[in-house]
């Protein structure tokens, strides 16, 4: 059952400040950006609809409330929920409309990214009420967003929070408008008219008109608290079909927090310090399910036991993540994952294997202390992940869907090797039997079949990135085509290097290779070493491209084999 009540924006803001409106733990953080917030204020002053707010009404002395909660943020920073045994006042737990209420609160009382909200008092009220978040009034733009011909003098921008304060103190929009006109020495009648109209619009829609609709959801008190919580979580999920959509895993997080408010703290703590290796909320939730041997859990089948597993194993999961990051550092993969957009699938299963070891947390923390001399699993982990990455087995289009078929098949093996040596050979057999385009023997002939992103990473000694560099033809494509070389030989890893954008696009720009090195490369020895260039200068001309390409392929192959653990180790 829902009961409707209308509010004035100014009253709602006051009640937010008094924590009569709060956010239940199932709510996510603020996601709206400044521009979206600015547009909401324009919508408000135009008198247009911006949708209703839905909230659960919880009475004073409720023991305990249905959800633990947090107050609205005044500066955009996330505030952790708190556990409350008994409510001191009647409160509304907002389950739909957080972004809109948060926008009004920040714009009229606080700031976002250190910026306060300014209102253009010369706005063309017939077209657009212009608002802008800014730290320094001098940085506010001088042209209208809607009408480039209309200039906006700096002095016409007015802090929205100050305007609200003055209007509430005087309760007289005419007086405030007159005072602003006098303060700013406005003499032009048209400008005066705009200030009066805009102040009136602000006063009406923020202070006097009941522009906000609240639908109060009444709880069935005869039902157990857990049933009511899940009912509200389900309502929260359905409401997500409109407004600012949550991702599927935002919804999963809300469901888990509905089972245990401690999940909010768990998710925040686990993610701190691990975004540099690609640990997102989505990957963390997937890891929680994988550690329980369930990789494809449906939203409807999430249970209280999933939240309990995470909370009860919080310390173990944290130690596992510390250990996982240390492995990446020891294995020379930290910089690769730090770049972002890398598959987390191999990290899931290294974490899985670490988590299920019979070592206590303290011993697990030191698991990689002697990784070079006394850690067989380290070699197995490194061999598996290096060979997997260079063969691109975790990328779509390689013969399976890694997120589905790949995870399912790998987990089927891994669940049989808890607290046993890492099953590197068995995992390689999955690739071979599927079958994937996978190889464990590398040659000059198959270099172009390998994953180029990881191959460049190995070629440049785990440093250089093709994300911040151009992939450049060493010997120019235009010259090689004139010599009649086939495109597959020209466009080959054997003829590619990574160069910074400026060098490739301006300095090098299609010059014959020998001439470019002679005229523009300052440190020839360093250049040859970094880019694996054959040191025989007699083959540095485009007419000797075949020989150059073959020798460079040998240098690339040597570099790959230097980085990837020897397969002989796996046979011992």
C-alpha positions as CSV (number, residue, x, y, z in Angstrom):
1,X,0.0,0.0,0.0
2,X,1.3,3.5,-0.9
3,X,0.2,6.9,0.5
4,X,0.9,10.0,-1.4
5,X,2.1,13.3,0.0
6,X,3.3,16.5,-1.7
7,X,6.3,18.5,-0.5
8,X,7.9,21.9,-1.3
9,X,11.5,21.5,-2.3
10,X,12.8,23.8,0.5
11,X,10.9,21.7,3.1
12,X,12.3,18.4,1.7
13,X,15.8,19.9,1.8
14,X,15.3,20.8,5.5
15,X,14.1,17.3,6.3
16,X,17.1,15.8,4.5
17,X,19.3,18.0,6.7
18,X,17.4,16.8,9.8
19,X,17.8,13.1,8.5
20,X,14.1,12.6,8.2
21,X,14.9,11.5,4.7
22,X,17.7,8.9,4.7
23,X,19.1,6.3,2.3
24,X,18.7,2.6,3.1
25,X,21.9,0.4,2.8
26,X,20.6,-1.2,-0.4
27,X,21.0,2.2,-2.2
28,X,24.1,2.8,-4.3
29,X,26.2,6.0,-4.2
30,X,25.6,9.2,-6.1
31,X,26.1,8.7,-9.8
32,X,24.7,11.8,-11.5
33,X,27.2,14.2,-13.0
34,X,27.2,18.0,-12.7
35,X,25.5,18.5,-16.1
36,X,22.6,16.2,-15.2
37,X,22.2,18.0,-11.9
38,X,22.1,21.4,-13.6
39,X,19.4,20.2,-16.0
40,X,17.2,19.0,-13.1
41,X,17.1,22.6,-11.7
42,X,16.1,23.9,-15.2
43,X,13.3,21.3,-15.2
44,X,12.2,22.4,-11.7
45,X,12.0,26.1,-12.5
46,X,10.1,25.4,-15.7
47,X,7.5,23.7,-13.6
48,X,7.9,20.4,-15.6
49,X,7.5,17.0,-14.0
50,X,10.6,15.2,-12.8
51,X,9.0,12.1,-11.4
52,X,7.8,11.0,-8.0
53,X,10.0,9.9,-5.1
54,X,9.3,6.5,-3.4
55,X,10.1,5.9,0.2
56,X,9.5,3.5,3.1
57,X,8.0,5.1,6.2
58,X,9.5,3.9,9.4
59,X,8.0,5.0,12.7
60,X,9.7,6.4,15.8
61,X,10.9,3.7,18.3
62,X,11.0,1.1,15.6
63,X,13.3,-1.7,16.8
64,X,15.3,-2.2,14.7
65,X,14.5,-0.4,11.5
66,X,14.0,-2.5,8.4
67,X,17.4,-1.4,7.0
68,X,20.4,0.3,8.3
69,X,20.9,3.6,6.6
70,X,23.1,6.6,5.8
71,X,22.3,10.3,5.5
72,X,22.4,12.2,2.2
73,X,25.8,13.6,1.3
74,X,26.3,17.3,1.2
75,X,29.5,17.2,-0.9
76,X,29.1,14.2,-3.1
77,X,31.4,11.9,-1.1
78,X,30.0,8.6,0.0
79,X,28.9,8.2,3.6
80,X,28.9,4.7,5.1
81,X,25.7,3.3,6.5
82,X,25.4,3.0,10.3
83,X,23.7,0.4,12.4
84,X,20.8,1.8,14.4
85,X,18.9,-0.3,17.0
86,X,16.1,2.1,17.5
87,X,14.8,5.2,15.5
88,X,14.7,8.5,17.4
89,X,12.2,10.0,14.9
90,X,9.9,9.0,12.1
91,X,12.0,8.6,8.9
92,X,11.5,8.1,5.2
93,X,13.9,5.6,3.6
94,X,14.2,6.6,0.0
95,X,14.2,3.7,-2.4
96,X,13.6,5.6,-5.6
97,X,14.6,9.1,-6.4
98,X,17.9,9.3,-4.5
99,X,19.7,11.0,-7.4
100,X,17.0,13.8,-7.7
101,X,16.8,14.5,-3.9
102,X,20.6,14.4,-3.7
103,X,20.8,16.9,-6.5
104,X,18.5,19.3,-4.8
105,X,20.3,18.9,-1.5
106,X,23.8,19.5,-3.0
107,X,22.7,22.3,-5.2
108,X,20.8,24.2,-2.5
109,X,22.9,23.4,0.6
110,X,26.3,21.9,-0.4
111,X,28.7,21.4,-3.3
112,X,30.0,18.7,-5.7
113,X,33.7,18.3,-6.5
114,X,34.2,21.4,-4.5
115,X,31.9,23.4,-6.7
116,X,28.8,25.2,-5.7
117,X,25.7,25.8,-7.9
118,X,25.3,29.2,-9.6
119,X,22.1,30.5,-11.2
120,X,22.2,32.8,-14.2
121,X,19.8,35.6,-13.2
122,X,19.7,36.8,-16.8
123,X,18.5,33.4,-18.0
124,X,15.9,33.5,-20.8
125,X,13.1,32.2,-18.7
126,X,11.0,31.5,-21.9
127,X,13.7,29.1,-23.1
128,X,16.2,27.8,-20.5
129,X,17.0,28.5,-16.9
130,X,20.8,28.2,-16.8
131,X,22.6,26.7,-13.8
132,X,26.3,25.8,-13.5
133,X,28.5,24.2,-10.8
134,X,31.8,26.0,-10.5
135,X,34.5,26.6,-7.9
136,X,35.5,30.1,-9.0
137,X,32.8,32.5,-10.3
138,X,35.4,34.0,-12.7
139,X,35.5,30.6,-14.5
140,X,31.8,30.6,-15.3
141,X,31.2,30.7,-19.0
142,X,30.4,33.9,-20.7
143,X,28.0,32.5,-23.3
144,X,24.6,30.9,-23.0
145,X,24.5,27.2,-23.7
146,X,21.2,27.6,-25.6
147,X,21.9,30.8,-27.4
148,X,25.5,31.5,-28.4
149,X,24.7,35.1,-29.3
150,X,23.7,35.9,-25.7
151,X,26.5,37.0,-23.5
152,X,26.4,36.3,-19.7
153,X,28.2,38.9,-17.6
154,X,30.0,37.4,-14.6
155,X,28.0,39.5,-12.2
156,X,24.7,37.9,-13.3
157,X,25.7,34.5,-11.8
158,X,24.3,34.1,-8.3
159,X,24.9,31.2,-5.8
160,X,21.7,29.1,-5.6
161,X,22.2,28.4,-1.9
162,X,22.5,32.2,-1.1
163,X,19.4,32.9,-3.1
164,X,17.5,30.2,-1.2
165,X,18.7,31.6,2.1
166,X,17.7,35.2,1.3
167,X,14.3,34.2,0.0
168,X,13.5,32.1,3.1
169,X,14.7,35.0,5.4
170,X,12.5,37.6,3.7
171,X,9.7,35.4,2.3
172,X,9.5,38.2,-0.3
173,X,10.7,37.6,-3.9
174,X,10.2,41.2,-4.9
175,X,12.3,42.5,-2.1
176,X,15.2,40.1,-2.9
177,X,15.0,40.9,-6.6
178,X,15.2,44.6,-5.9
179,X,18.1,44.2,-3.5
180,X,20.0,42.1,-6.1
181,X,19.4,44.7,-8.8
182,X,20.7,47.4,-6.5
183,X,23.7,45.4,-5.3
184,X,24.8,44.7,-8.8
185,X,24.0,48.2,-10.1
186,X,21.7,46.9,-12.9
187,X,20.4,49.9,-14.9
188,X,19.1,48.1,-18.1
189,X,15.4,47.6,-17.9
190,X,15.5,44.3,-19.8
191,X,18.1,42.9,-17.4
192,X,16.0,44.1,-14.4
193,X,13.0,42.3,-15.9
194,X,14.9,39.0,-16.3
195,X,16.2,39.1,-12.7
196,X,12.7,39.7,-11.4
197,X,11.2,36.9,-13.5
198,X,14.0,34.4,-12.6
199,X,13.9,35.2,-8.8
200,X,10.1,34.7,-8.9
201,X,10.5,31.4,-10.7
202,X,13.0,30.2,-8.2
203,X,10.9,31.4,-5.3
204,X,7.8,29.7,-6.6
205,X,9.2,26.3,-7.6
206,X,11.6,25.9,-4.7
207,X,9.9,27.6,-1.7
208,X,6.1,28.0,-2.2
209,X,4.9,25.4,-4.7
210,X,4.4,21.7,-3.7
211,X,6.4,20.4,-6.7
212,X,7.7,17.2,-5.1
213,X,5.5,14.1,-4.8
214,X,6.4,11.4,-2.3
215,X,4.9,7.9,-2.4
216,X,5.1,6.4,1.1
217,X,5.3,2.6,1.0
218,X,3.7,1.1,4.1
219,X,5.3,-2.1,5.5
220,X,3.2,-5.1,6.3
221,X,4.2,-5.5,10.0
222,X,2.7,-9.0,10.3
223,X,5.4,-10.3,8.0
224,X,8.9,-11.3,9.2
225,X,11.6,-8.6,8.8
226,X,13.5,-10.7,6.3
227,X,10.4,-11.1,4.1
228,X,9.8,-7.3,4.1
229,X,13.4,-6.6,3.3
230,X,13.4,-8.8,0.3
231,X,10.0,-7.4,-0.8
232,X,11.6,-3.9,-0.7
233,X,14.7,-5.1,-2.6
234,X,12.5,-6.6,-5.2
235,X,10.6,-3.3,-5.5
236,X,13.9,-1.5,-5.7
237,X,14.9,-3.8,-8.6
238,X,11.6,-3.2,-10.5
239,X,11.9,0.5,-10.0
240,X,15.3,0.3,-11.7
241,X,13.5,-0.2,-15.0
242,X,12.9,3.6,-15.0
243,X,15.2,6.5,-14.0
244,X,18.9,6.1,-13.8
245,X,19.5,2.4,-14.3
246,X,21.6,0.3,-12.1
247,X,23.9,-2.3,-13.7
248,X,23.0,-5.9,-13.0
249,X,25.7,-6.1,-10.4
250,X,24.6,-2.9,-8.7
251,X,21.3,-4.8,-8.3
252,X,23.0,-7.9,-7.0
253,X,24.9,-5.7,-4.5
254,X,21.6,-4.3,-3.4
255,X,20.2,-7.7,-2.9
256,X,23.2,-8.8,-0.9
257,X,23.0,-5.7,1.3
258,X,19.4,-6.4,1.8
259,X,20.4,-9.7,3.4
260,X,23.1,-8.1,5.5
261,X,23.9,-4.4,6.0
262,X,27.5,-5.4,6.6
263,X,27.8,-6.1,2.9
264,X,28.1,-2.4,2.2
265,X,31.2,-2.1,4.3
266,X,32.5,-5.4,2.9
267,X,32.2,-4.2,-0.7
268,X,33.8,-0.8,0.1
269,X,36.7,-2.3,2.0
270,X,37.5,-5.0,-0.5
271,X,37.6,-2.6,-3.4
272,X,39.9,-0.1,-1.7
273,X,43.4,-0.4,-3.2
274,X,42.6,-3.0,-5.9
275,X,41.1,-1.0,-8.8
276,X,44.6,-0.9,-10.3
277,X,44.4,-4.6,-11.0
278,X,40.8,-4.5,-12.4
279,X,38.9,-5.5,-9.3
280,X,35.5,-3.9,-9.8
281,X,32.3,-4.4,-7.8
282,X,31.1,-6.8,-10.5
283,X,34.3,-8.9,-10.3
284,X,34.3,-8.9,-6.5
285,X,30.7,-10.3,-6.5
286,X,31.6,-12.9,-9.2
287,X,34.5,-13.9,-7.0
288,X,32.2,-14.4,-4.0
289,X,30.1,-16.8,-6.0
290,X,33.2,-18.5,-7.6
291,X,34.7,-19.2,-4.2
292,X,31.5,-21.1,-3.4
293,X,31.9,-23.1,-6.7
294,X,29.0,-21.3,-8.4
295,X,29.9,-19.1,-11.4
296,X,26.6,-18.5,-13.0
297,X,24.3,-17.7,-10.1
298,X,21.0,-16.1,-11.2
299,X,19.8,-13.0,-9.5
300,X,16.7,-14.8,-8.3
301,X,18.7,-17.5,-6.6
302,X,20.9,-15.2,-4.5
303,X,20.4,-16.2,-0.8
304,X,21.3,-14.9,2.6
305,X,24.0,-17.5,2.7
306,X,25.9,-15.7,-0.1
307,X,26.1,-12.5,2.1
308,X,26.9,-14.6,5.2
309,X,29.8,-16.4,3.2
310,X,31.3,-13.0,2.3
311,X,31.0,-11.5,5.8
312,X,32.3,-14.7,7.6
313,X,35.3,-15.0,5.2
314,X,36.0,-11.3,4.9
315,X,39.5,-11.6,6.4
316,X,40.4,-14.5,4.2
317,X,39.2,-12.8,1.1
318,X,41.1,-9.7,2.0
319,X,44.3,-11.7,2.5
320,X,43.6,-13.5,-0.8
321,X,43.4,-10.1,-2.6
322,X,46.7,-8.9,-1.0
323,X,48.3,-12.1,-2.1
324,X,46.9,-11.9,-5.6
325,X,48.3,-8.4,-6.1
326,X,51.6,-9.5,-4.8
327,X,51.6,-12.4,-7.3
328,X,51.0,-9.9,-10.2
329,X,54.0,-7.8,-8.9
330,X,56.3,-10.8,-8.6
331,X,55.2,-12.2,-12.0
332,X,55.8,-8.9,-13.8
333,X,52.1,-8.5,-14.6
334,X,51.1,-5.6,-12.4
335,X,51.8,-2.9,-15.0
336,X,49.8,-5.0,-17.6
337,X,46.7,-5.2,-15.4
338,X,47.2,-1.6,-14.2
339,X,46.4,-0.4,-17.8
340,X,42.8,-1.6,-17.4
341,X,40.5,-3.5,-19.7
342,X,42.3,-6.8,-19.0
343,X,40.4,-10.0,-18.5
344,X,40.0,-10.8,-14.8
345,X,39.2,-14.5,-15.5
346,X,42.7,-15.8,-14.8
347,X,42.9,-13.7,-11.6
348,X,39.6,-15.3,-10.4
349,X,41.2,-18.7,-10.5
350,X,44.6,-17.8,-9.0
351,X,42.6,-16.2,-6.2
352,X,40.4,-19.3,-5.9
353,X,43.4,-21.5,-5.6
354,X,45.0,-19.2,-3.0
355,X,41.8,-18.9,-1.0
356,X,41.3,-22.7,-0.7
357,X,44.9,-23.4,0.5
358,X,45.1,-24.9,4.0
359,X,47.5,-22.1,5.1
360,X,46.3,-19.8,7.8
361,X,46.0,-16.1,6.9
362,X,49.4,-15.1,8.2
363,X,51.2,-17.8,6.3
364,X,49.2,-17.0,3.1
365,X,50.2,-13.3,3.4
366,X,53.8,-14.5,3.1
367,X,53.2,-17.1,0.4
368,X,55.2,-15.3,-2.3
369,X,58.1,-14.1,-0.1
370,X,60.4,-16.7,-1.6
371,X,58.6,-17.1,-4.9
372,X,61.8,-17.4,-7.0
373,X,63.3,-20.3,-5.0
374,X,60.7,-22.1,-3.0
375,X,57.3,-21.8,-4.6
376,X,56.2,-24.3,-7.2
377,X,52.7,-22.9,-7.4
378,X,54.2,-19.5,-8.4
379,X,55.8,-21.1,-11.4
380,X,52.6,-22.9,-12.3
381,X,50.5,-19.8,-11.9
382,X,52.9,-17.7,-14.0
383,X,53.2,-20.3,-16.8
384,X,49.4,-20.7,-17.0
385,X,48.6,-17.0,-17.1
386,X,51.5,-16.1,-19.5
387,X,50.7,-18.9,-21.9
388,X,46.9,-18.1,-21.6
389,X,47.4,-14.4,-22.2
390,X,49.8,-14.7,-25.2
391,X,47.3,-17.1,-26.8
392,X,44.4,-14.7,-26.2
393,X,42.3,-17.5,-24.7
394,X,40.3,-15.0,-22.5
395,X,39.3,-12.9,-25.4
396,X,36.0,-13.4,-27.3
397,X,36.3,-14.8,-30.8
398,X,39.0,-17.2,-29.9
399,X,36.8,-20.3,-30.1
400,X,34.6,-19.9,-27.0
401,X,32.9,-17.4,-24.8
402,X,35.5,-16.9,-21.9
403,X,32.9,-15.5,-19.4
404,X,30.7,-18.5,-19.8
405,X,32.2,-21.6,-21.4
406,X,35.7,-20.7,-20.2
407,X,34.8,-20.1,-16.6
408,X,32.6,-23.1,-16.4
409,X,35.3,-25.5,-17.8
410,X,38.1,-24.0,-15.7
411,X,36.0,-24.2,-12.5
412,X,35.2,-27.8,-13.2
413,X,38.9,-28.6,-13.0
414,X,39.8,-26.2,-10.2
415,X,37.2,-27.5,-7.7
416,X,39.1,-30.8,-7.7
417,X,42.4,-29.1,-6.8
418,X,41.7,-27.3,-3.6
419,X,44.8,-27.3,-1.5
420,X,46.7,-29.3,-4.2
421,X,49.3,-28.1,-6.6
422,X,47.9,-25.8,-9.2
423,X,46.7,-27.9,-12.2
424,X,48.4,-26.0,-14.9
425,X,48.7,-29.0,-17.3
426,X,45.1,-30.0,-16.8
427,X,44.0,-26.4,-17.6
428,X,46.1,-26.4,-20.8
429,X,44.3,-29.6,-21.8
430,X,41.0,-27.7,-21.6
431,X,42.2,-25.3,-24.3
432,X,43.6,-28.1,-26.5
433,X,40.5,-30.3,-26.2
434,X,37.9,-27.5,-26.6
435,X,39.6,-26.9,-29.1
436,X,41.0,-23.4,-29.0
437,X,43.7,-21.9,-31.2
438,X,46.2,-22.6,-28.5
439,X,49.9,-23.5,-28.6
440,X,52.7,-24.1,-26.1
441,X,55.5,-24.1,-28.7
442,X,56.3,-20.8,-30.2
443,X,58.1,-20.2,-33.5
444,X,59.0,-17.4,-35.9
445,X,56.2,-18.6,-38.1
446,X,53.3,-18.4,-35.6
447,X,54.1,-15.0,-34.1
448,X,51.3,-13.3,-35.9
449,X,48.8,-15.8,-34.5
450,X,49.5,-14.7,-30.9
451,X,47.8,-11.9,-29.0
452,X,49.5,-8.7,-30.1
453,X,48.7,-6.7,-26.9
454,X,50.4,-9.2,-24.6
455,X,53.1,-9.9,-27.2
456,X,54.1,-6.2,-27.2
457,X,54.1,-6.2,-23.4
458,X,56.7,-9.0,-23.5
459,X,58.7,-7.5,-26.4
460,X,59.2,-4.3,-24.4
461,X,60.2,-6.0,-21.2
462,X,56.9,-5.6,-19.4
463,X,56.9,-1.8,-19.8
464,X,55.7,-0.2,-23.0
465,X,52.0,0.0,-23.8
466,X,50.3,0.2,-27.2
467,X,47.6,2.1,-25.4
468,X,49.8,5.2,-25.2
469,X,51.8,4.6,-28.3
470,X,51.2,4.1,-32.0
471,X,51.7,0.7,-33.6
472,X,54.1,1.8,-36.4
473,X,55.5,0.0,-39.4
474,X,59.3,-0.1,-39.0
475,X,59.8,-0.1,-42.7
476,X,57.1,2.1,-44.3
477,X,54.2,0.3,-45.8
478,X,54.2,2.7,-48.9
479,X,57.8,1.8,-49.8
480,X,57.4,-1.9,-49.2
481,X,54.3,-2.0,-51.4
482,X,56.4,-0.5,-54.2
483,X,58.9,-3.4,-53.7
484,X,56.0,-5.8,-54.2
485,X,55.8,-7.4,-50.7
486,X,52.5,-9.0,-49.7
487,X,50.4,-7.2,-47.2
488,X,50.6,-10.1,-44.6
489,X,54.3,-9.6,-44.5
490,X,54.2,-5.9,-44.4
491,X,51.4,-5.8,-41.7
492,X,53.2,-8.3,-39.4
493,X,54.5,-8.1,-35.8
494,X,57.9,-8.6,-37.4
495,X,57.6,-5.2,-38.9
496,X,55.8,-3.4,-36.1
497,X,57.1,-1.3,-33.2
498,X,55.6,1.0,-30.6
499,X,56.4,4.6,-31.1
500,X,55.0,7.7,-29.3
501,X,52.4,9.5,-31.4
502,X,54.5,12.6,-32.2
503,X,57.5,10.7,-33.4
504,X,55.4,8.3,-35.6
505,X,53.0,10.9,-37.1
506,X,55.3,13.8,-37.6
507,X,59.0,13.0,-37.5
508,X,59.1,9.5,-39.0
509,X,56.2,9.9,-41.4
510,X,57.0,7.2,-44.0
511,X,60.7,7.8,-44.3
512,X,63.0,4.9,-45.4
513,X,64.0,3.1,-42.2
514,X,67.8,3.5,-42.6
515,X,67.5,7.3,-43.3
516,X,65.2,7.8,-40.4
517,X,67.5,6.1,-37.9
518,X,70.5,8.0,-39.3
519,X,68.9,11.4,-39.2
520,X,66.5,11.3,-36.3
521,X,67.3,8.6,-33.7
522,X,69.5,10.2,-31.0
523,X,70.6,7.1,-29.2
524,X,70.9,4.3,-31.8
525,X,72.2,1.7,-29.4
526,X,69.2,2.2,-27.0
527,X,66.8,2.3,-29.9
528,X,68.0,-1.0,-31.4
529,X,67.8,-2.7,-28.0
530,X,64.4,-1.4,-27.1
531,X,62.7,-2.3,-30.4
532,X,64.5,-5.6,-31.1
533,X,66.1,-4.3,-34.3
534,X,68.7,-6.6,-35.9
535,X,72.2,-4.9,-35.4
536,X,73.2,-5.8,-39.0
537,X,72.8,-2.4,-40.7
538,X,73.3,-4.0,-44.2
539,X,69.7,-5.3,-44.0
540,X,68.2,-2.0,-42.8
541,X,67.0,-1.1,-46.3
542,X,63.6,-1.9,-47.8
543,X,65.0,-4.1,-50.6
544,X,66.4,-6.4,-47.8
545,X,63.1,-6.5,-45.9
546,X,62.7,-10.3,-46.1
547,X,66.0,-10.9,-44.4
548,X,65.4,-8.1,-41.9
549,X,61.9,-9.5,-41.0
550,X,63.3,-13.0,-40.5
551,X,66.1,-11.9,-38.1
552,X,63.8,-9.6,-36.2
553,X,61.3,-12.5,-35.8
554,X,64.1,-14.5,-34.1
555,X,64.8,-11.6,-31.7
556,X,61.1,-11.4,-30.8
557,X,60.9,-15.2,-30.2
558,X,64.0,-15.1,-28.0
559,X,62.3,-12.3,-25.9
560,X,59.1,-14.3,-25.5
561,X,60.9,-17.5,-24.4
562,X,62.9,-15.4,-21.9
563,X,59.8,-14.2,-20.2
564,X,57.6,-17.4,-20.3
565,X,58.6,-20.1,-17.8
566,X,60.1,-23.1,-19.4
567,X,57.8,-26.0,-20.1
568,X,60.5,-28.4,-18.8
569,X,59.6,-27.1,-15.3
570,X,56.0,-28.2,-15.7
571,X,57.1,-31.7,-16.6
572,X,59.2,-32.2,-13.5
